[in-house]
Structures are given as C-alpha cells and as structure tokens.
Amino acid sequence: MAFFKYSLIRGVLFLAFFLIAYMALHFTPLTAALIAALCAFVVSYLFLRKQRDGATAVVSERFAPNATTTQSAGAVADAEAEDALIDANPDIWVDADRKPSSTTLDLDKSE
C-alpha cells in the first residue's frame, strides 16, 4: 500500500506541474513533461521522505525477503574488529560516530 500511495502522490505532482507548464506557461508538451518530471522529482525528494522510505521497504521486502544486511563484507569485518578491540580493552571508550573536535586531547602531543 505504501508503494501505491507514494506512486499516486508522485503521479498527482507530475500531472499538476505538467498542467501548469503546458496550460499556464504555454510550453510544448514535451518540454512541459520534462519540466513536470523534474519538478515532481525535486518536490518528492525534498518533502516525501517518509513515504519514499515506506515504498522502499515494501519493494525490498518483496524482491529480497531474506536479505540480512545492507553493509558490505568489509564494513562488517571492520565492525567486528572494533567490537573485539573494545571487548578486549574495556577501559577504552570509542565514539566512532563523532568527528574529533579541536578541544580533544591528542595523546601523542601531551607527552
């Protein structure tokens, strides 16, 4: 249902932009269709993230129901190595999601 809903919204957006470009701005049908496609894409990309994610989930479940991960083998191996390092050294704290700031101590320079 999410895929149908997202497709319907995109279709209505395309039709609205096509009618505006063709009837109000007097573009040729081909030019109006290209403008409408581009505008519908931009609007749906910027404002319909929730619906797009729902449609993507429906499609991925339909075509790859047994998929377990979206990470590459190298990324999984890196994550496992990091987890093993943290398990072996419980006194070390790692926050890999943060970029280092200028206020953090550099252990090599503090000697």
Secondary structure by P-SEA (a helix, b strand, c coil): caaaaaaaaaaaaaaaaaaaacccccccaaaaaaaaaaaaaaaaacccaaaaaaaaaaaaaaccccccccccaaaaaaaaaaaaaaaaccccccccccccccccccccccc
